[in-house]
Amino acid sequence: MHHTKQKAFYTKEFKKSPMAEYIKLVITRKFKEREAVSVVSKFELGTITIGRASDNDVSARLSIISRKHGTITYENKTLSYEDHSRNGTVVNGKMKHKEKVKISQGSTLLVDYKGEQLKIDVLKVKTGWFG
């Protein structure tokens, strides 16, 4: 019997000039006892949507993730995360629910419940020529 491996999650990366402003994320998805799957994705600074629905920039097929779970936004030289979910997101170790909080390079977003987990680490933020 042949099994096709289902993608753990999808990301919509951007491909622009190396001088463009961007954010690089490490996205890790874990489902029950299965090994975690990680990818590094680069996104243009602006708004990055996260959720279970396929039209999100980061789409994770986990029951603990809301269809429109949250957004990472870069505006006015500030990076922030806003939770839109039913159950909340742990941001840098603190539970946030329906809140907007500042984040930065090194921040961690985590949704973890009963063996399912989505973890997003902000690896790098590049703004202007020297970001």
Secondary structure, DSSP 8 states (H G I E B T S, - for coil): -------SEEE------TTS-EEEEEEEEEETTS--EEEEEEEESSEEEEESSTTSSEEE--TTS-TT-EEEEEETTEEEEEE-SSS-EEETTEEESS-EEE--TT-EEEEEETTEEEEEEEEEEE-TTT-
